[in-house]
Amino acid sequence: MMKKLLCTVFAVFAVMTAAGAVGNIFPASRTDIDGVTRSGYLDEEGRAVLPFAYASAGEFAPCGLAAVEDEKWQTAVIDREGKLIVDYTESPVSVDFSDSMIAYRYADHSVYYTLSGTKLGSYPGAEGFFENGLLLCRNAQTGRYSFVKEDGTAAFAAEYAAAGAFSDGLALVRGLNGAYLVIDTTGATKATLDAGADPVYYTVYDGDTVVMTNGTNSALYSISKGEYLTDFLYKTISEFRDGAAMVRQINRWGLIGTNGKLLTAPAYYYLSYMGDGLYAARSEDGSASAVDANGNIAYRTMSYVGGFNELRYGLSWHGMADGSLIFFKKNGGYFASLKNAENPTLLSENVVRVTQDETTKYINLSTGRTLLAQAASFDLGSGITAKTVHYEKFMGYQSDGTEHGWNVDFPEISGLADAKVQKSINDDIRSFFLKGPSVTAEYEALEGTYGASVEGSVLVVWANCVSGRGAGSSVWNNSLAFDLNTGRQYRLTDLLTGDYIDTVKKLLPAEHELYLYSFPRISAKGVTYYYNEYESATRRAYTESYLLTYEALGAAVDHKSACYAALLTPYTRPLAAAKTTFSDVPANYWASGYIEQAAADGLMNGASGAFRPEDTVTEAEVCMTLARREGLSTASNSTVWYAGAMSSAENAGLLDGLDPTRDPETAMTRADTMQVFANVLVRGGAAFPGEQQTAAALKNVKDAAAIPASRRAAVALCMERGLISGYDDGTIRPQQTITRAAFAKLMVTAEF
């Protein structure tokens, strides 16, 4: 989490640019310090083009629409500019898109909309989409299939024991008498299949071909000819895609056309469809390849670990024994690689989401730049940091093959003046999360993260997890509260009087019994109660929150308690004691404490025992300091001391917009420094304001004309966040430089 910097340089809330103005956009998620995971949309430069305002967000379908959910787990459909096409409504099992329709899939029915959001109707038992103007539906009571029109009326009277959707005006069905028929859109029978075999799929391919099985092997059958196109030679024939199907003969795989002719003879040990006309193939020599239906090799490797699963956006991938990922193009050839990465999901022609260094990252493969990474730590203010610790406990496998166990994040606090208090708090936090919600819950799956905040002089930490899976699972959002000065753990009874129950009962909605309002959380504003609803077959587990302010609680608050006093008393982190670590920084120097603290925090160093407080700060020094604070690598094989930090800052996008021919060892202007920190904000999900908003932000700045045109948006972004206080005369002096002493103060006192 970012805090202020550079003459009070910035906080976080993005003014989003219009999504339609950019090219490819993709969904991204991040978990904030409140423990809530929010989703939004980025472009391939890492700009947030739609805000992180959704509980979840899906990828945009080829039709230009995507499904999103809000915090109440209602589902809507949006276009690329964030406009609601289908308003939020009860969340379905899934949302599907065709090139002309949207389908909300519920357990027993589907609701269809046009791409403009007009509701077509609700259809019980609907499967797939309207094909040739007709929709396949299954009656839940009888189990029989029929076809309906868009107005919901029956296309024709017949019902079937089984059926497939129409394609090219034909559908394959099984009559109630067991016969397999091919019908047209009027229900008329066009052909009857061989009674000695059964169709493998209820699909007619290329208007003529059906895959049949005799119970042991499979063959292709021609409707028009009334005869088999192949003998029953194949153990398996897959569904056809783009005119080709995979066939297995004995223990080898090949490819066949709808006419029954082999496109590639069975020669592969393994074959699977990747998409867009390519197949993953493993050959006798141990190589893995991406081949087309005719066996032409697009890509081949002798060294791989997994991958070749899917072709998306013209790319696929495979792993290597050294832990790296190799990405290759549809038309063959290496595209990019990532070290120590796993779980890749391709999101556009250039962007992939991976887990790297135990962190979820969104990376532009063309530039190698990390567009967004889940924060490994959060700055809570006053020098206090919450570092994320990951805990896993494997408990076995579920019936569907997925792992069963715990997958939980919790915080480790640093930055407190008293090491013993800090250790005590961290021990209690760890014990809290590793114990879980209850004794019985220790045997249930637990997944989630944490939230944390500093309320006055009180640290509040809470779980944001789900205990269990499926129906009956519940939210676990219990909390802890610690006095940052003493380490004392506060409970609700330390804040409220002994007879507070009656007051609380009157303030909470009466629709639920009082005992169902669990896990009260204290804050500087009051006490928040939570009503947690279990997951059911039709909805996810969810939470309703109710803040009872101190004003509303009135006499139920013990205003003389240590807890109440701590909540209303801001925590002040003591500066490092004034001393003479650096020969040129005497104890009575105005910035001595800030310099000592910056050094103690490992952010800034001196050389040969001197700090050079009155020297101007250089770009190299700014990059090194930020790299340390942001947790970026500073390592390098170069003899240039700042090479590693500069490289990391460049890759993270922190130097975007600066002159590429600049000398890193020259002093940075205030305008250039603001550009760097605005880049940090954008990396975290913010967006540069547009021209009108920039002009509004700078209208009262007396020397706004001195701001370079390329820096105006950056300066405006810093001002919007309340980060630039400027000078008493109303100027911000963008061309001036900053001393190392002033920069040390900013690093210690600013919240960014």
Secondary structure, 3 states (H helix, E strand, C coil): CCCCCCCCCCCCCCCCCCHHHCCCEEEEEEECCCCCEEEEEEECCCCEEEEEEECEECCCCCCCCEEEECCCCEEEEECCCCCEEEEEEECCCEEEECCCEEEEECCCEEEEEECCCCEEEEEECEEEEEECCEEEEECCCCCCEEEECCCCCECCCCCECEECCCECCEEEEECCCCCEEEECCCCCEEEECCCCCEECCCCCECCCEEEEECCCCEEEEECCCCEECCCCCECEECCCECCEEEEEECCEEEEEECCCCEEEEEEECEEEEEECCEEEEECCCCCEEEECCCCCEEEEECCCEEECCCCECCEEEEECCCCCEEEEECCCCEEEEECCEEEEEECCCCEEEEEECCEEEEEECCCCEEEEECCCEEEEECCEEEEEEEEEEEEEECCCCCEEEEEEEEEEEECCCCHHHHHHHHHHHHHHHHHCCCCHHHHCCEEEEEEEEEECCEEEEEEEEEECCCCCCEEECCEEEEECCCCCECCHHHCECCCHHHHHHHHCCCCCCHHHEEEEEECCCEEEEEEEECCCCCCCCEEEEEEEEHHHHHHHECCCCHHHHHHHCCCCCCCCCCCCCCCCCCCCCCCHHHHHHHHHCCCCCCECCECCCCCECEHHHHHHHHHHHHCCCCCCCCCCCCHHHHHHHHHCCCCCCCCCCCCCCCECEHHHHHHHHHHHHHHCCCCCCCHHHHHHHHCCCCCHHHCCHHHHHHHHHHHHCCCCCCCCCCCCCCCCECEHHHHHHHHHHCCC
